Amino acid sequence: MVFAVLFIVRRLRGAAPRQAMQGAYNASAGQQAQQQPMWRESLAPAPAAAAAPAAATLPKAGEDGNWFIPGDFDTPRFLQQAKEQFVRIQAIWDSGSVDNLRDLLTDDLIAELKPQLEARGNEANKTEVVLLNAELLGIETVSDGHLASVRFSGMLRENPGAEAFRFEEVWNLFKPTSGGWLLAGIQQIPVEHAS
């Protein structure tokens, strides 16, 4: 399953170098652990069928010879930047600005998400990030950059005054050899499989 995931990520990397999330370590990015990137847009958690079959069995760092976290990698700084990028991307998503997403997402992911934004139209969307945790699952070096997977969990509120709901998802990031980290895919983990 890991090899199928890596194949999909490699297909999603088709983006030019950009400024997103520079630093932490000049070598890392994300494993694509699903076939169809998704974005949460409702109070209901993603149905189990929407997640990849391996959602609950992602490799831990060191389990796969390709995935690791380098000893000199500044994990706390990387995760802080990942959290900031999560909040920023969510705000841009809420605004519906495809142009602003281009600085933070791969071209292939934008192509996947653009129809969702167009279908939403001018409908207001405001997501409050109530609680956000991040865990670096691993990094892989590939021929033209790096892949990293970050598991985000926490609480979100998508309507003012509504009750916050729990979420857990893995963001798969790609960092070209020259450029910053770009979001390449999102794997929503069903509540029944969440940690």
N, C-alpha and C positions, 0 to 999 in steps of 0.2 A: 504494500500500500504506500509506503514511504516513497518508493521510486515513481509511482504514478503521480503522487503529490508533487514531487520535484519536477517532473515533466511539465505539469500544468504551470508551476511557478515560472519555469524557464520560458514558457510561451507568453506569460504576462509581463515579462520584463521589458517589452518594447518601448521604453520611454527614454527621452533624452535626459542628460544630467540636469538636475535642478538643485535648488537651495535647501530643500526640506531636511530638517534634523541633521545638520552637519555636526561633526564632532563625536564625542564619547570615545570613539576608536575609529580610525580611518579605514576600517575593514569589517563590514557585517551587513545583513538584511534578512528577508522573510520566506519561510517555507509555505507554499500554497497547499493547504490541507483540505481543499474542497474543489469541486468542479465549477460551481456557480457562485461567484462572490455575492454577498448579500449585504443589505443595510437594514437595520431595524427601523421601523417607522410606525409601530403601533404599540399599544400598551401590552398586548399579548406577547408572550415569549414565542420565538420561532418554533414551529411544529417540529417534532422529531424527524420527520421525513426531509426537512429542509437542510439538515446538517449532514456533513459527510459521515459515512459509515464508521470511520475511525475517530470520530470526534472525541470519544472518551479515552482513546489510547494513543495520544500523541507521544512521540518519543521524548524521553527525558534527556537532558544534556548528558552526553557521554554514552548513551545506549547505542547510538548509531555512530559508526566511525567517522561519518562526515559532519556530524553535529557536535559542537563544542562551544565553550566560552573561554576565550584566550585569557591567560593569567593576567595580562596587562590591560584587559578591557575594563573600562570604567562603568561597571554595571549600574551603580546608583545614578550617575549622570545620564546614561543612556535611557534608563527607565523614567527619569524625571522629564527628559525631552520627549519620550514616547507619550507620557501622560499629557504634556502640553500639546503635542500634535493631535492626540485623540480629541481633546476639548476643542481645538481650533478647527479640525476637520468637521466635527459635529456642528459647530456654529456655522461654518460655510455651507454644510449640507442643509441646515435649517433655512439659510438665506436663499438656497436654490441656485447659487452662482457656480455654474460649471467652469467658467473662466478661472475663478479663484481656486477651484479644486485641482486645476492643472499643475499647480506648483507642488502639490502634495501627493498626488496619485499617479500611477502609471497610466499611459494612454489607453491600454487595454481595459483597465478597471473603469476609467471614465466612460469608455464606450459601453460597458456593461451597465453602468449606473445612470447614464444620461436619460434613457427612456423612463426610468422611475421618476426622475425629477420632472421631466416633461409631462408625465401623467398626473403628477401632483398639481401642476399648474401654479396658480397664485395662492393656493391654500397655505395659510400660515402654519408654520411648524416651529416650535420652540422647545428645545430639549435642555433640561437642567441636569447637569452631572452632579448628583447628590453625594456619591461616594465612588472613588475610583482607585482600584488596586492594579498593579502591573507586575508581571513575573516574566523574566526572560527565559524562554524555553530552550533556545539554542541558536547557534550561528553556523553557517556553512559558507565556505569560500567557493565560488564558481569562476569560470573562465573570465567573465566580464564584470565581476563585482562580488557582492555578498548577499546572503539571505539571512533573515532573522525572523523568529516567531516570538510574539509577545502575547501572553494571555492576560486579557483585561477582565476584571470582574468588579462588581459594585452595584450601585443603585442609580436609576435614571428616572426622571419625571418628564413626560412628553406633553402634558397639558397643565397649565397653572392650576393649582388647587387639587390636582389629582394625586392619588397615592403613588409614591415612588415604587418601581418594580425592580426586581433583581435581574441582572444580566451577566452572562459570561460569554466571551468570544475570544478567538485568537486572531490577531492582526498579523498578517504576513507581509513583511517589509523587504524591499529590494534596494540595495545601494550600488549604483554603478561605480566603476573604478574611479571616475571623477564626478563627484556630485554627492548630494545628500540622500537620506533615506526617503523612499517613496512607498506609499501603501499600495500593495499589489493584490490583496485579497483579504476577505473577512470570513471567518468561519464562526457561525453562531453555534454555541453549544447548548443543546436543549437542557432545560432546568433539571430534568431527571438524570442527566449525566454530568451536571456541573459539580465541581469540587467544593 
